[in-house]
Amino acid sequence: QVQLVESGGGSVQAGGSLRLSCAASGYTYSSNCMGWFRQAPGKEREGVAAIYTGGGRTYYADSVKGRFTISQDNAKNTVYLQMNSLKPEDTAMYYCARRRPWLTTCTLTLNGYGDWGQGTQVTVSS
């Protein structure tokens, strides 16, 4: 059974940093596309960053490029999202997700991700 457990959320002031973690279990970790998504109240869920765990290639939404970094620790089956220079508009529930393994592309589109964590809240105050 696939399990994705996020942690690391919290409340920070604008300009601050947080690091989110997503611990994965229940499947072969290597060669998967893992993504971070977020959903603010009243808004649709959107892709933030993704990483292909087989080779480490990364993908970012324009809104977070240069501020967020997605990375992985294969030994720990864990994906991270380092968030720097946080802005109030980054406030949202952040979710980790695994793209369906038979899909050959790694993207930030919501469609295609079949396993989700429970989410961790990030709140950025001005």
N, C-alpha and C positions, 0 to 999 in steps of 0.2 A: 504494500500500500504506500503510495507516494505521500510524503509529508514534507511540507515547506513551512518553516517556522521563522518568522521575522522577529527581530529585536532591535533595540537601539533608538527608537523614536523618543521624542520628548519635546520640551518647550525651550526655545532659544530666542534671543533678540536678533534683529536684522543684522546681517554681517557675520553671524556666528556660524558654527559648523556642527554637523552631526555625522555619525557613521552608522548606517543600517547594516544589519547582518541577516542573511537568509541561510539557515541550516537545512540541507536537503537530505532526505533518506527515503529508502524504499524502492530505489531503482539504481541502475548503473549511472553514476554521476557523469562520466566522461561523455564528450560529444553530444552535448545538449545545448539548446539555446535557452538561456535564462534571462528573464526580463524583470525590470522594476517598473511598476505602474503606480499612478496616484489618482486619487479621486477626492476632489473638494466638494463640500456641500452644494447641492444644486447643479453640479457639473458632471459631465461624462468622465468616465475613467480614461486616462490617457497614458501612453507609453512615455517613459522617462529615459531609460537606458536598457541596453541588452548586451549580452556577451555570449559568444559561442565558446563553450567550455573546452571544446576539442582543440582549438587553436588560439583562443584568447582575443579574437577580433571583437571589437566593441562598436556600439551604435548609440547615438545620443539624439534626443530631441533638441531642436534649435534653442529652446528656452533654457536649457541647462548646460549647453556646451561651454566648456571653459570653467564651469563651477562644480560640476558633479563628475565623479569618476567611478566607474564600475570595475570591479576586480574580482578575483577568485582565489581561493586556496583549495586546490584539489585534494590535498591531504586531509582537509577537514570537511570536504564536500560543502563548502560554504561560499556564497557570493556576497560581496559587499557593495554598498553604495556610499561613497564618501561625498558628503554634500558641504561645500564651502560657500562663503558669501551668500548665505541664505537670505531670501527676501520674503516679505509677508505673503506674496502670491505663491510661494512654495508650500504654504500651509495646506495639508491634505492628509488623508489616510494613504499610506504607502503599502503596496502589495508586491510580493515576490511571486513570480509565476514561471512555470516551465512550458516551453512551446512543445506541442505534440511532436514526439521524436521522429515520426515518419515524414515530417515536413522538412524539406531540404534547405529552406532559407531561414535566416535569423533576422527578424524585423521587429519594429516597435508597434505593429498593428495588433490590436486587441484580438482580432480573429486569429485563431491558431494556437492560442495558449489554453491548455486544458487543465492544468493543475495550479491551484492558487493557495497561498498562505492566508492566514487570518487577518493580516494587516497590522501595521504599527502607525500610531498617530504622530505626525510632525506638525508643530505649531510654531510659527515665526511671528514674533511681535515687533512692531515698529518702534 
